[in-house]
Amino acid sequence: TQTVVVAVDGPSGSGKSTVSKRLAAKLDARYLDTGAMYRAATWAVLQADAQLTDPDGIYKIVSAASLEIVTDPQAPSISVDGVNVDGPIRGQEVTKAVSAVAAVPAVRQLLVDLQRKIIAEAGRIVVEGRDIGTVVAPDADLKVYLTASEHARAARRSAEHAADHAATAADLRRRDHLDSTRKTDPLKQAADAVVLDSTELGIDEVVAELLRLLDK
Ligand code: C5P
């Protein structure tokens, strides 16, 4: 089987996870959720009671934590020091704090290195995040920038978490602002990315379009 790397970037709630998992399964490839890595790092920071305003303290904790990542698109999973954190990393506490941890340059360097290692070992892999096409895997075979209207993004997230639409919309806006304005590796469209809008296309159509693009 040939190697293939697909980079899927975009703001929160754009459908990246669903699209990336389905595409990986269709390609018989691995799936890496880099957001889950930043979330797991954040979980470790919160466990240790570190100050979110102390980059050195944050880095110390993250660099001492060992992340184990399962890249099966049917059952992706992540553990920190042997503790499965799939549930807690989706909670409010982690979601609120993650952009601060992800803004620490030394943390990004550490996780980007780990991501590159996982990609190299996998060979065939779909990777989703914010900086995959721009920083982590600039040589990816296909770069996708997935968007959706803010309304559609908030609706998806609030359905997933049984949360209030207005509160979810406010959280997405806050996170997207932090993620796209931070100094190190902000959320940005790669110059050569294919831009797809999942508001109009729908998830299945997006996956079909990506398979078509990879076939070319
Ligand atoms: O994709 P998800 O919403 O789970 O990502 C959680 C957070 O992790 C983002 O809001 C962002 O702060 C950070 N992140 C990042 N770079 C990535 C993936 C996620 O900074 N490649």
Boltz pocket constraint, residues with backbone or C-beta under 6 A from the ligand:
constraints:
  - pocket:
      binder: B
      contacts: [[A, 12], [A, 13], [A, 34], [A, 35], [A, 36], [A, 38], [A, 39], [A, 98], [A, 99], [A, 100], [A, 102], [A, 103], [A, 128], [A, 129], [A, 130], [A, 131], [A, 132], [A, 175], [A, 179], [A, 185]]
      max_distance: 6.0
